[in-house]
Amino acid sequence: MELVAYRRKQPRWGKQKLKTVENRPLTGATINREVLEPLRAILRHAKILWRYPLPLEPHWRKHWLKEPKERVRELRDSESNALDASMREDFMPWYLFSQISGRRMAETLIRWTDINEDAGEIVTSGKGDTVVRTPLTPSIRELIEPLRGHHPIFVFTFVARRTLPKKGYVKGHRYPIVKSHASIRWRRCRMEAGVEDFRFHDHRHDRATKLLRQTRNLKLVQLALNHANIATTAKYAHVMNEDLAAALEESAQSRNLSRSGSRPDC
């Protein structure tokens, strides 16, 4: 309890203040993942493997901090067009790849060695030491093929707009897009586009929602997002609930028409 209380006072990323605003403290979800889950795993390991008696083992549910339910945010066509128009041209291939693949930001910064032409897929490490696989579709091939020769290691690069000796940048030269570049460019793009309440991670939600609406296949969406458990993917099931509501309404209208048509004349 003391450790949790201490962590709740700490700011995100260890910074009391960001560039323009005061930073917020760590979220309950972060503390659960970084404090309570490891402690529970250690004690569970001791109890099961080492047969260590734990008569006073904590009631973990009582210590668990409340976490907000993960929302599902879908882009409207007008918002998508505004974001595309605001994205810098040299960052556009990376941005389009993130939209097509539905990968997390860190997973979009692929290398040429990650592309397996024989297997027809892109394979990288993902969240929690998982393996992320993305099919090498014709759209993705068409996107990355013109990028060959820009950099020997990284697929996506940007063009330096000014010379920065401290960073080693020379105006007009290409350099790999790393996570800090992607984060800054995304924030500026979103501000210029005027799109509110939309995080980069929400591209995954947007992709999953549209894919599920098109295919009606939750298992396929699970594979596309590289979810280990389909229960994680189930939050997108509301899309099929919308289809169910429409089908029920159509059935009801059909039934009403049928009844009115069979009613004898008075």
N, C-alpha and C positions, 0 to 999 in steps of 0.2 A: 504493500500500500504506500509506503514511503517512496519507493522507486517510481511508482506510477505518478504520485503527486509531484515528484521532482521533474519527471519528464513532461508533465502537463504545463510546466512553466517555461519550458525551452521553446525557442522560436524554430520555425521551419528552416532547414538547411543551415542551422547554426548561426543565422544572421539576425541581429536585432532589428535592423532596418534595411529595406531594399533601396533601390536607387531613388525612388520618388515617394514611397509610402512606408509606414511602419509595418513590420512583418507580423504575421499572425502566429500564435503558438501551434505546436504540433496537434494534429487531429487525433481523435479517439481511435480511428482506424490504424494510424501509424503506430500508436502506443500499443495497441493490441498485437500488431504484427511483430514489433521489435522488442517488446517486453514480456507480455503475458504468454504468447504462443511459445517462445523459446523456453521460458520457465516451466510451462506445462510439459513440453517435450522432454526436458531434462528429468523431471520427476517421474514421468511416465516410463522413460528409459530405465531409470533406477528401479522402479517397481516391477516392471515386466521382465527385464533381462537380468538384473542383478538380484531380484527377489528381496529388495530392501523394504522393510516395513515402513509404511507412511500413515500412521493412525491419524495424523493431523493435516492430511493433504488439503490444500485450499479448495473451496467450492468455486471453481473457475468462473462459472456463470455470474456469480455475485460480484466478481472483480471486473468482468468484461465491460468496457466502456461502450456507450451507445454510438453506433455508426449510422450515418444517414444512408438511406436506400439509394443505390446507384441509379441515376436517372438515365433515360434513353432519349437522346436529342437527335432529331432528324433535320437536315438542312432543307430549307425551302429553295425552290429553283432560283428565285431572285437573290437569295443569300449566296448560293453556290456561284452564280454568275459574277456577283460583286467580288467574291474572294478570288476567283480566277483572274479577273481584270486587275486586281490589286497585287497579285503575286509577281515578283520580279522575274524577268524572262529567264535568266540563267538558273533560277531556283525552280522553274516550272516543271522540268522533268522529274525532279525529286518529289515535288508536291503532287503531281499526277500519279506517280507510283504509289505514294501513301494512300491516295484515294482509291486506286484500283485494288491494291493489295489488302487494305484494312489493317496494316501492321501498326504496331506502336512506334512512336517516333524513333526510339533508339534502334528498332529493328529495320527501319527504312534506310539506314546508312550502310548500304551493302558494298561489298568488295567484288571485284571480278572473279576471285576464287570461290565466291559463294554461289556462283551461277554454274549449275551442272547441266550442260547442254545435252549430254547423253540421257540423263534421267528426265530432262525437261522440267526442272524445278530450281528454285532458289532456296538454299538451306542455310540458316544462320542460328546462332544461339539466341534464346529469348528469355523471358521473365522466369525467374526461379530455375535456371539451368535447364530449361526446356529446349527442344529443338523446334524451330519455326520453319515450316515448309510452305512455299508459295508456288503454284504451278506457273511455268514459263509460258504464259498464254500469248497468242499473236499480238494482242494489244501491248503487253509488257515488252515483247521482243521489239516491236516497232518503236517503243519509247526509248529503250536503252541502246539500240543498235547505233544510232547517230552519235552516241557518247563515247564510242571506242576511240582511243587515242588521246582523250582529254587528260587522263591520268593513268599511270601504270597500275595503281592499286585500287583506288576508290572509283566507284561508278559515277556518283553524282558530285559535281564540282560547281564552284561559282567563280565569277570573274571579278577580281579586285578593282574597285572603282577609284582607288587612290593608293599611293605608295605609303606604307606604314613600316618604317625600318624596324621598330620594336617587335612587330609581329612577323617580320620577314616578307611582307606583301609588297609586290611591285604592281603598279597600275597596269591593267590589261592582261595580267597573267591569271591562269586558273589554279585554284587550290581546292582541296577536298572539303566538302560540307561536313562539319562535325556537329555534335548536338547543340552546342552553344550558338552556332550560326543558324541552325534550323529553328531554335526556340525564338531567337531575336527576330528573324525574318517573319516567322508566323505571327508573332505579336504585332509587328508593324503592319503586316498584311491585314490582319483582322481589324485593327484600328482604322486603317484607310478605307476598308470596305464597309465599316459601320455595322458590322455583325456583332451582336451582343449575346452574352450567355452561351458561348460556344467555345469549347476548349479543343485543342488539337486532338486529344483522345476521343472526342466526340465523333471524329471521322469514322472510327470503328463502329460506333453506334449507328451512324448514318448508313454505312456500307451494309451492316448486318440487317438493318430494318428493310432496306430496299431489296436486298438479296432474298430475304425471307418472304417478302411480299410477292416477289417474282416467281420463286420456286416452290413455296409452301413446304419447304423441307428444312426442319430444325437441325437435323443431323448434318446436313450439308453446311449450314451456317456455323455449326460447331467446328467443323474441319477448316472452314475458311478463316476463322478467328483463332485457330489453334488453342481452343479451350480443352483442358484435360477432362473436365466434367461437364456433361450436357446441362447439369443444373445451373451452371454459370450462364449458359446460352438461353436458358428458359425465360430470362427477363425480357426477351424479344417476342415472347409468345403473344403479347398484346396485339401484334400485327394480325395473327390468325384469329384472334378474338374479334377484331374489326370485321374480318371476312365472315366470321360466324354470325355476327349481328346482321350483316347485310343479307346473308343467306336466309336467316330466320325471317327477316322482314319481307324478302321476296316470296318466301313460302307462304307467309301470312296473307300477302296481297293476292297471291294466286288462289289461295283457299277462299278468300272473300269473293273474288270474281267467279269462282266455280259455284259457290252457294247462291250468289245473286242470279247466275245464269240458269240454274236448275229450279228456281222458285216459280211456281205456277202463277199464271196471270190471274188477277182478281177481276 
